[in-house]
Amino acid sequence: MSKKAGDQWQTPEKLPPAINDPNYTATQPALGRTAKTNREIIYFVSDRPEGKGGLDIWYTVWNEKSNIYSRVKNSGSKINTIADEMTPFYDLPSRTLYFSSTGLPGIGGLDIFKAFGERGKWTSIENVGYPLNSSYDDLYFTVGQTGEEGFLVSNRPGGNSFNNETCCDDIYAYRWNEFTRITVTATIYPFEKDRFGRKKDLSGFDFMNPSESTKPLKEAIVALYMQDKETKEYVFMERYVTGEDGKFYFNLRPDQEYQFKMEGFQYFDSEMYLSTLGFNFSDTIEFPPVWVNVLTNKPIVLENIYYDFNSAELRDVAKNVIDTTLLVLLKEAPEFIIEIGAHTDSVGGAEYNLNLSQERANSVVKYLISKGIPSERLVAKGYGMEIPVAPNSNPDGTDNVQGREMNRRTEFRIVGTIGEEEDEEFEGED
């Protein structure tokens, strides 16, 4: 590895022994990046143990914060065979790994293949086909910045030969006669929620025209997935964070099935789908304005959660409300950590109301746990009479029945998310 200081490249430094194992080959490095954390990945070829065959493609991830590489891992059985895989090249814009193999079905010799994904998670392997592949050895495939042209190495007939016409490897350039570029875009608008009173459909985007006063949703995270043609599973490709205009943009490939999902702290798990099957021309697809359900940062009131006097036991009506609102949300968004907050009116002393509200919050949490929600996703908090949302008394000193009823409420708010577990083991970390 060589670092650049100003306009000068520094003396190359050998990567650590975990990568450059002195007993085995480590060669042909190619750079990529993780889609979710934007960490640098080095793909390389090695014949080290615990591989799938002869030469395999392996990878390691660079952690910039700790300045260490992850433990080397095999790129998996979709990429590697009992034969040899080599010359990896990772095209970052399309998140595609190109490589050559003698073990996958091909035209002959070393053929060039591609797979979408990263590290050890890939879609089904595709042969790039003729004329990029020949019946001879084809390898070192690369893609240019535009995606429309690139280079490869081959010993096919027609090169600069010495002793015979297929003796030597030559560099060939290619360019697509017809390059299809499909761009999809849309503007996202928020449906903010501050009350929960009935079951709602939490999946799917809604399409409608915004009013002039509605502002687009900035810093919304949209994730793009592509369907594996064999397994039919959707594989994560990339994510886009909207700017002030609330728009997202993705470049798609023809003849694929795509899924778009909202991600983030305050969103319901909304998704939509798009097929590019049959697209044989470049085009820009602009969806109508997209509306997504967004949770506000404020506590959200669970309507119709009532208790008997001096009791923390949930009524059947309250359980039904929880089943059709909060429980649905927690199952639709399994990453959410929520706080259940219980409040009282001002009847009774402060300490009494604080204890009662805590018991009521506990009862909601216990009920959710009984419904299968993990306890680590739930926090019970009693607030007593300290945070009224309405006066408990009228201006003339009489009892404000309606106000007291509003103050006797149960709320929830999202206080965090269960983060994705780090799937890389870094040297030097426990």
C-alpha positions as CSV (number, residue, x, y, z in Angstrom):
1,M,0.0,0.0,0.0
2,S,1.3,3.5,-0.9
3,K,-0.1,6.7,0.5
4,K,-0.2,10.0,-1.4
5,A,1.2,13.1,0.3
6,G,0.5,16.1,-1.8
7,D,1.5,15.2,-5.4
8,Q,3.9,12.5,-4.3
9,W,3.4,8.8,-3.6
10,Q,5.2,7.5,-0.6
11,T,7.3,4.3,-0.4
12,P,4.9,1.3,-0.5
13,E,4.2,-0.5,2.8
14,K,3.5,-4.2,3.0
15,L,0.1,-5.0,4.3
16,P,-0.1,-7.0,7.6
17,P,0.7,-10.7,7.8
18,A,-3.0,-11.5,8.2
19,I,-3.3,-10.5,4.5
20,N,0.2,-11.2,3.3
21,D,0.5,-14.7,4.8
22,P,4.2,-15.6,4.1
23,N,3.2,-19.3,3.5
24,Y,0.6,-18.6,0.8
25,T,-0.1,-16.4,-2.3
26,A,-1.8,-13.0,-1.8
27,T,-2.1,-11.2,-5.1
28,Q,-4.3,-9.2,-7.5
29,P,-5.9,-6.7,-5.1
30,A,-9.0,-4.7,-6.0
31,L,-10.7,-2.0,-4.1
32,G,-14.4,-1.7,-3.2
33,R,-16.4,-0.1,-0.4
34,T,-19.1,-1.4,2.0
35,A,-22.5,0.0,1.0
36,K,-23.8,0.7,4.5
37,T,-20.6,1.9,6.4
38,N,-18.5,3.1,3.4
39,R,-15.5,1.2,4.6
40,E,-12.8,0.3,2.1
41,I,-12.7,-3.4,1.1
42,I,-9.7,-5.1,-0.4
43,Y,-10.6,-8.1,-2.6
44,F,-7.6,-10.3,-3.4
45,V,-6.6,-13.7,-4.7
46,S,-5.0,-16.4,-2.4
47,D,-4.5,-20.1,-2.1
48,R,-4.6,-20.1,1.7
49,P,-6.3,-22.8,3.6
50,E,-10.1,-23.0,4.2
51,G,-10.8,-21.9,0.7
52,K,-13.2,-23.5,-1.8
53,G,-10.6,-24.7,-4.2
54,G,-7.2,-23.7,-5.7
55,L,-7.1,-19.9,-6.0
56,D,-10.0,-18.1,-4.3
57,I,-11.1,-14.5,-4.0
58,W,-10.9,-13.3,-0.4
59,Y,-11.6,-9.9,1.2
60,T,-10.7,-7.7,4.2
61,V,-12.3,-4.5,5.4
62,W,-10.3,-1.4,6.5
63,N,-11.5,0.3,9.7
64,E,-10.4,3.9,9.5
65,K,-11.1,4.7,13.1
66,S,-8.9,2.1,14.5
67,N,-6.5,1.8,11.5
68,I,-6.8,-2.0,11.3
69,Y,-8.0,-4.5,8.8
70,S,-10.6,-7.1,9.5
71,R,-9.8,-10.8,9.6
72,V,-9.6,-12.1,6.1
73,K,-12.7,-13.9,4.9
74,N,-13.6,-16.0,1.9
75,S,-16.0,-14.3,-0.6
76,G,-18.2,-17.4,-0.5
77,S,-19.3,-20.4,-2.6
78,K,-21.2,-18.3,-5.1
79,I,-17.9,-16.7,-6.2
80,N,-15.4,-19.4,-5.5
81,T,-15.3,-23.0,-6.9
82,I,-13.1,-26.0,-6.5
83,A,-11.0,-24.6,-9.4
84,D,-9.5,-21.2,-9.7
85,E,-10.9,-17.7,-9.4
86,M,-8.8,-14.6,-10.1
87,T,-8.3,-11.0,-11.3
88,P,-11.2,-9.4,-9.3
89,F,-12.4,-5.9,-10.2
90,Y,-15.1,-4.1,-8.2
91,D,-17.2,-1.6,-10.0
92,L,-18.4,0.7,-7.2
93,P,-21.2,2.6,-9.0
94,S,-23.0,-0.7,-9.9
95,R,-21.7,-2.6,-6.9
96,T,-20.6,-5.4,-9.2
97,L,-17.7,-7.8,-8.8
98,Y,-16.1,-8.9,-12.0
99,F,-13.7,-11.8,-11.9
100,S,-12.4,-14.7,-14.0
101,S,-12.9,-18.4,-13.3
102,T,-12.0,-21.9,-14.6
103,G,-14.6,-23.5,-12.4
104,L,-17.8,-21.9,-13.5
105,P,-19.7,-22.9,-16.7
106,G,-18.3,-20.8,-19.6
107,I,-17.2,-20.6,-23.2
108,G,-13.7,-22.0,-22.6
109,G,-10.5,-21.4,-20.7
110,L,-10.8,-18.5,-18.2
111,D,-14.1,-16.8,-18.6
112,I,-15.2,-13.4,-17.1
113,F,-18.2,-13.5,-14.6
114,K,-20.0,-10.9,-12.6
115,A,-22.1,-10.8,-9.4
116,F,-23.8,-7.9,-7.6
117,G,-23.3,-7.4,-3.9
118,E,-20.3,-7.2,-1.6
119,R,-18.0,-9.2,0.7
120,G,-19.6,-12.7,1.0
121,K,-23.2,-11.7,0.0
122,W,-23.8,-11.9,-3.7
123,T,-26.6,-12.4,-6.2
124,S,-26.4,-15.3,-8.7
125,I,-23.3,-15.4,-10.9
126,E,-23.6,-14.3,-14.5
127,N,-21.3,-15.0,-17.4
128,V,-20.7,-11.7,-19.2
129,G,-20.9,-13.6,-22.5
130,Y,-19.5,-13.3,-26.0
131,P,-17.7,-11.3,-27.4
132,L,-16.1,-10.3,-24.0
133,N,-15.5,-14.0,-23.4
134,S,-13.9,-16.3,-25.9
135,S,-12.9,-19.9,-26.0
136,Y,-9.5,-18.8,-24.8
137,D,-8.4,-17.2,-21.5
138,D,-10.1,-13.9,-20.7
139,L,-9.3,-12.0,-17.5
140,Y,-8.4,-8.7,-15.8
141,F,-11.8,-7.2,-16.8
142,T,-12.3,-3.6,-15.9
143,V,-15.1,-1.0,-16.3
144,G,-14.5,2.7,-17.0
145,Q,-16.0,5.5,-15.0
146,T,-19.0,5.9,-17.4
147,G,-19.8,2.2,-17.4
148,E,-19.8,2.2,-21.2
149,E,-16.3,1.0,-21.9
150,G,-13.3,-0.7,-20.3
151,F,-10.5,-3.2,-20.8
152,L,-9.7,-6.9,-20.6
153,V,-6.8,-9.2,-21.1
154,S,-7.0,-12.2,-23.4
155,N,-4.8,-14.7,-25.4
156,R,-7.4,-15.1,-28.1
157,P,-6.3,-15.2,-31.7
158,G,-5.6,-11.8,-33.3
159,G,-3.2,-10.5,-30.7
160,N,0.5,-9.7,-31.0
161,S,1.9,-13.2,-31.1
162,F,5.5,-14.5,-31.2
163,N,5.6,-18.2,-31.6
164,N,1.9,-18.9,-32.2
165,E,-1.3,-16.9,-32.4
166,T,-2.5,-17.7,-28.9
167,C,0.8,-17.6,-27.1
168,C,0.5,-14.4,-25.3
169,D,-1.8,-12.2,-23.3
170,D,-2.8,-8.9,-24.9
171,I,-4.9,-5.9,-23.6
172,Y,-8.2,-5.4,-25.4
173,A,-10.5,-2.4,-25.2
174,Y,-14.3,-2.7,-25.4
175,R,-17.2,-0.3,-25.8
176,W,-20.9,-1.1,-25.7
177,N,-22.7,-0.3,-28.9
178,E,-25.9,0.3,-27.0
179,F,-25.6,1.2,-23.3
180,T,-28.9,1.3,-21.4
181,R,-28.9,3.7,-18.4
182,I,-32.2,3.8,-16.4
183,T,-32.5,6.5,-13.8
184,V,-35.3,6.5,-11.2
185,T,-36.2,9.5,-9.0
186,A,-38.9,10.7,-6.8
187,T,-39.6,13.4,-4.2
188,I,-40.5,12.2,-0.6
189,Y,-43.0,14.0,1.6
190,P,-43.8,13.2,5.3
191,F,-47.0,12.0,6.9
192,E,-46.3,12.9,10.5
193,K,-48.0,11.0,13.3
194,D,-48.6,12.1,16.8
195,R,-51.6,9.9,17.8
196,F,-52.3,6.2,17.5
197,G,-55.9,5.2,17.7
198,R,-56.4,2.3,15.2
199,K,-54.6,-0.1,13.1
200,K,-53.0,1.3,10.0
201,D,-51.4,-0.2,6.9
202,L,-47.7,0.3,7.6
203,S,-46.3,-1.0,4.4
204,G,-46.2,0.7,1.0
205,F,-45.8,4.2,-0.2
206,D,-48.7,6.5,-0.9
207,F,-48.9,8.7,-4.0
208,M,-50.7,12.1,-3.9
209,N,-50.0,15.7,-4.8
210,P,-48.5,17.8,-2.0
211,S,-49.9,21.2,-1.0
212,E,-47.9,24.3,-1.6
213,S,-47.0,24.5,2.1
214,T,-45.8,20.9,2.4
215,K,-42.0,20.7,2.6
216,P,-40.1,17.7,1.2
217,L,-38.5,15.3,3.5
218,K,-34.8,16.0,3.7
219,E,-32.2,13.5,5.1
220,A,-34.5,10.6,4.4
221,I,-32.7,7.4,3.8
222,V,-33.8,5.3,0.8
223,A,-32.2,1.8,0.3
224,L,-32.1,0.0,-3.0
225,Y,-32.3,-3.7,-3.3
226,M,-32.1,-6.0,-6.3
227,Q,-33.7,-9.4,-6.6
228,D,-31.5,-12.4,-7.1
229,K,-33.0,-14.2,-10.1
230,E,-32.4,-17.6,-8.7
231,T,-33.3,-17.3,-5.0
232,K,-35.8,-14.4,-5.5
233,E,-34.3,-12.8,-2.4
234,Y,-33.6,-9.0,-2.5
235,V,-30.0,-8.1,-2.1
236,F,-28.9,-4.7,-0.7
237,M,-27.2,-2.6,-3.3
238,E,-26.9,1.0,-2.1
239,R,-28.7,3.8,-0.2
240,Y,-29.4,7.4,-0.9
241,V,-29.9,10.3,1.5
242,T,-32.2,13.0,0.3
243,G,-31.2,16.7,0.3
244,E,-33.2,19.8,0.7
245,D,-35.4,18.9,-2.3
246,G,-36.4,15.5,-0.8
247,K,-35.4,13.7,-4.0
248,F,-33.6,10.4,-4.4
249,Y,-31.9,9.1,-7.5
250,F,-30.7,5.6,-8.5
251,N,-29.2,4.3,-11.6
252,L,-30.7,0.9,-12.5
253,R,-29.9,-1.9,-14.9
254,P,-32.3,-3.4,-17.4
255,D,-34.0,-6.8,-16.9
256,Q,-33.9,-6.6,-13.1
257,E,-36.5,-6.5,-10.3
258,Y,-35.9,-3.7,-7.7
259,Q,-37.1,-2.9,-4.2
260,F,-37.0,0.5,-2.5
261,K,-37.2,0.8,1.3
262,M,-37.2,3.7,3.7
263,E,-34.7,3.3,6.5
264,G,-34.0,5.3,9.5
265,F,-34.9,6.1,13.1
266,Q,-38.4,7.5,12.6
267,Y,-39.8,5.8,9.6
268,F,-42.2,2.9,9.3
269,D,-40.9,0.2,7.1
270,S,-42.3,1.5,3.8
271,E,-41.4,-0.1,0.5
272,M,-42.1,-0.1,-3.2
273,Y,-41.1,-2.1,-6.2
274,L,-40.0,-1.5,-9.8
275,S,-39.3,-3.9,-12.7
276,T,-36.9,-3.0,-15.5
277,L,-37.8,-6.2,-17.5
278,G,-38.0,-5.4,-21.2
279,F,-36.2,-2.0,-20.9
280,N,-33.8,-1.8,-23.9
281,F,-33.4,1.9,-24.0
282,S,-32.1,4.6,-21.6
283,D,-34.8,6.5,-19.7
284,T,-35.5,8.5,-16.6
285,I,-38.4,7.3,-14.5
286,E,-39.9,9.9,-12.2
287,F,-42.5,8.6,-9.7
288,P,-45.3,10.9,-8.5
289,P,-44.7,12.5,-5.1
290,V,-44.1,9.8,-2.5
291,W,-45.6,10.0,1.0
292,V,-44.2,8.0,3.9
293,N,-45.4,7.6,7.4
294,V,-43.0,9.5,9.7
295,L,-43.0,9.4,13.5
296,T,-42.5,12.8,15.1
297,N,-39.8,13.2,17.8
298,K,-42.6,14.0,20.3
299,P,-44.3,11.3,22.5
300,I,-47.2,9.6,20.6
301,V,-50.4,9.2,22.5
302,L,-52.0,5.7,22.6
303,E,-55.7,6.6,22.6
304,N,-58.3,4.7,24.7
305,I,-55.8,3.3,27.2
306,Y,-57.8,3.5,30.4
307,Y,-57.4,2.0,33.9
308,D,-59.7,1.4,36.8
309,F,-59.4,3.8,39.7
310,N,-56.1,3.2,41.7
311,S,-55.3,0.2,39.4
312,A,-52.5,-0.5,37.0
313,E,-54.2,-3.6,35.4
314,L,-54.8,-3.3,31.7
315,R,-58.5,-3.5,30.6
316,D,-59.4,-5.8,27.7
317,V,-60.2,-2.6,25.6
318,A,-56.7,-1.3,26.3
319,K,-55.1,-4.6,25.3
320,N,-57.1,-4.5,22.0
321,V,-55.8,-1.0,21.3
322,I,-52.2,-2.1,22.0
323,D,-52.7,-5.1,19.8
324,T,-53.8,-3.1,16.8
325,T,-51.4,-0.1,17.1
326,L,-48.2,-0.3,19.1
327,L,-47.7,-4.1,18.7
328,V,-48.1,-3.7,15.0
329,L,-45.5,-1.0,14.9
330,L,-43.0,-3.0,17.0
331,K,-43.4,-6.0,14.7
332,E,-43.1,-3.9,11.5
333,A,-40.1,-2.1,12.8
334,P,-38.1,-4.7,14.8
335,E,-35.1,-2.3,15.3
336,F,-37.1,0.3,17.3
337,I,-36.5,0.7,21.1
338,I,-39.4,2.6,22.7
339,E,-40.2,4.1,26.0
340,I,-43.7,3.6,27.4
341,G,-44.6,6.7,29.4
342,A,-47.6,6.8,31.8
343,H,-49.1,10.0,33.2
344,T,-51.7,10.8,35.8
345,D,-53.9,13.7,36.7
346,S,-53.4,15.7,39.9
347,V,-55.8,13.8,42.1
348,G,-53.7,12.4,45.0
349,G,-50.1,13.3,46.0
350,A,-47.1,13.5,43.8
351,E,-45.4,10.4,45.1
352,Y,-48.6,8.4,44.9
353,N,-49.1,9.4,41.3
354,L,-45.5,8.7,40.4
355,N,-45.7,5.2,41.7
356,L,-49.1,4.5,40.1
357,S,-47.8,5.8,36.7
358,Q,-44.7,3.6,36.9
359,E,-46.9,0.6,37.7
360,R,-49.1,1.4,34.7
361,A,-46.1,1.8,32.4
362,N,-44.8,-1.5,33.7
363,S,-48.1,-3.2,32.9
364,V,-47.9,-2.1,29.3
365,V,-44.3,-3.4,28.9
366,K,-45.2,-6.7,30.5
367,Y,-48.1,-7.1,28.1
368,L,-45.9,-6.4,25.1
369,I,-43.3,-8.9,26.4
370,S,-46.1,-11.5,26.7
371,K,-46.8,-10.8,23.0
372,G,-43.3,-11.7,22.0
373,I,-41.5,-8.3,22.0
374,P,-38.0,-8.6,23.5
375,S,-37.6,-6.8,26.8
376,E,-34.4,-5.0,25.6
377,R,-36.6,-3.0,23.2
378,L,-38.9,-1.7,25.9
379,V,-38.4,1.0,28.6
380,A,-41.2,1.7,31.2
381,K,-41.3,5.2,32.6
382,G,-43.8,6.7,35.0
383,Y,-44.1,10.5,35.0
384,G,-46.9,10.9,37.5
385,M,-48.6,14.3,37.4
386,E,-45.5,16.3,36.4
387,I,-46.2,16.7,32.6
388,P,-49.9,17.7,32.1
389,V,-51.1,18.4,28.6
390,A,-54.3,20.2,29.8
391,P,-55.3,22.1,33.0
392,N,-56.7,19.9,35.7
393,S,-58.8,22.8,37.0
394,N,-60.9,25.4,35.2
395,P,-60.0,29.1,35.7
396,D,-62.8,29.4,38.3
397,G,-61.3,26.6,40.4
398,T,-63.8,24.0,39.4
399,D,-62.8,20.5,38.3
400,N,-61.8,20.2,34.6
401,V,-63.1,16.7,33.9
402,Q,-62.0,16.8,30.3
403,G,-58.5,18.1,31.1
404,R,-58.0,15.4,33.8
405,E,-59.0,12.7,31.3
406,M,-56.4,14.1,28.8
407,N,-53.7,14.0,31.4
408,R,-54.4,10.4,32.3
409,R,-52.7,9.1,29.3
410,T,-50.2,6.5,28.0
411,E,-47.7,7.5,25.4
412,F,-44.7,6.0,23.7
413,R,-41.7,7.5,22.0
414,I,-38.8,6.0,20.1
415,V,-35.6,6.4,22.1
416,G,-33.2,4.5,19.9
417,T,-32.7,1.6,17.6
418,I,-31.0,-1.8,17.9
419,G,-28.0,-1.3,15.6
420,E,-26.9,-3.9,13.2
421,E,-24.3,-6.1,14.6
422,E,-20.8,-5.5,13.2
423,D,-20.2,-8.5,10.9
424,E,-16.5,-7.9,10.6
425,E,-13.9,-9.1,13.2
426,F,-11.1,-6.6,13.4
427,E,-7.6,-7.6,14.4
428,G,-6.8,-6.4,17.9
429,E,-10.4,-6.3,19.0
430,D,-12.0,-8.7,21.4
